Amino acid sequence: MGAPLAGGPSTPELAAAVSEAGGFGFVAAGYKSVAEVAREIAEVRATTQRPFGVNIFFPTRLEADEEAISAYAETLVAETERYGVALGEPCWSDDGWGAKLELVARERPAVVSFAFGCPEAQVVAWLQECKIEVWCTVTTPAEAQTAVAAGVDALVVQGAEAGGHQSSFDDTDASPIGLLPLLQLVRRVTDLPLVAAGGIASGTGVAAALAAGATAAQVGSGLMLTPEAGTSEAHRAAFAADAPTALTRAFTGRRARGIANRFMHDHDAHAPKGYPHVHYLTAPLRAAARASGDAGGINLWAGQAYRLSQVAPAAELIERWAAELSAAR
Ligand SMILES: Cc1cc2nc3c(=O)[nH]c(=O)nc-3n(C[C@H](O)[C@H](O)[C@H](O)COP(=O)(O)O)c2cc1C
């Protein structure tokens, strides 16, 4: 199944191609307006009759030290000169939470999954009454227990290997748990279906996750070089090099895994917690870097297995992974 990939890579074409090929595609609602999400849902439906999901950011109010964020802004002055743009306004936003919930309740995709936290039981039950399956991404056994208590239908178990933001409920500093131990630990606390995510980009990777207790697996980085993905050219080019990945708060104020680059190197040590404030603060810099093709200034989200990503249509990759999975079992 395709993982939700907000910030460009997820497109309606990718979601539809994954679902149409027998996988399960996602519309990534994060950072988009409700109208854009509605348009994307319609586009997926115009291309495939098959089921798909919509992923929404749960709006947590995490620690955001305004002084620390202002101090961080001061360390970014050289970046504003480099790219010739001003910093963005660091602010909190619920990313259109209420309106996006209303939208999915109306549109009724097969699944709605949540990142960064779990809605209360009442919201989960309301979506389920709309005949929508509710999934929640978890990064610890304790988060899994919270989501189970809220009544969700399945858990997306995201390991430390995963590209993009760690979906932890509290953006903890604790050492993130790798997918294999996490699957085993979460399986001990629930019988719910588990969707494994993080560092999976081959049929053998899927087989390993299934053997460790997962019911299905999500591939994120492994789909980012497909023609259907909206991954920027500079981001695609960075996938062809061989730099290591690292976790950083430098771009968004929330821990996320990306390919190590200049911006990460220069700013990781000063970056405070503060999501989504820091996301908005650095957004103009990242947009300018992307526009000028400067991979050194972009958040190059990628999981630890990103070097396995291949340039091929999503359907071809899914067929290849299915064959590898059959051979491995
Ligand atoms: C570019 C990018 C954007 C992402 N955006 C989202 C998102 O909007 N919602 C979400 O739940 N997870 C998001 N993730 C995490 C993925 O859904 C998934 O957990 C991760 O890609 C799995 O690891 P992999 O990249 O090694 O396959 C994102 C990951 C990447 C690489």
The ligand as a Gaussian input file, in Angstrom:
#p B3LYP/6-31G(d) Opt

LIG

0 1
 C        7.825000      13.128000       1.817000
 C        7.071000      12.439000       2.926000
 C        5.867000      12.991000       3.352000
 C        5.136000      12.353000       4.369000
 N        3.908000      12.860000       4.723000
 C        3.121000      12.167000       5.582000
 C        1.786000      12.571000       5.839000
 O        1.285000      13.545000       5.290000
 N        1.058000      11.852000       6.727000
 C        1.562000      10.744000       7.345000
 O        0.846000      10.109000       8.120000
 N        2.815000      10.328000       7.111000
 C        3.600000      10.998000       6.236000
 N        4.864000      10.544000       5.952000
 C        5.295000       9.267000       6.519000
 C        4.867000       8.141000       5.569000
 O        3.463000       8.047000       5.524000
 C        5.448000       6.788000       5.991000
 O        5.281000       6.567000       7.359000
 C        6.925000       6.707000       5.633000
 O        7.174000       7.195000       4.349000
 C        7.388000       5.259000       5.707000
 O        8.774000       5.175000       5.589000
 P        9.546000       4.997000       4.189000
 O        9.611000       6.371000       3.616000
 O       10.867000       4.478000       4.607000
 O        8.742000       4.049000       3.343000
 C        5.639000      11.176000       4.974000
 C        6.860000      10.650000       4.548000
 C        7.578000      11.260000       3.526000
 C        8.857000      10.621000       3.052000

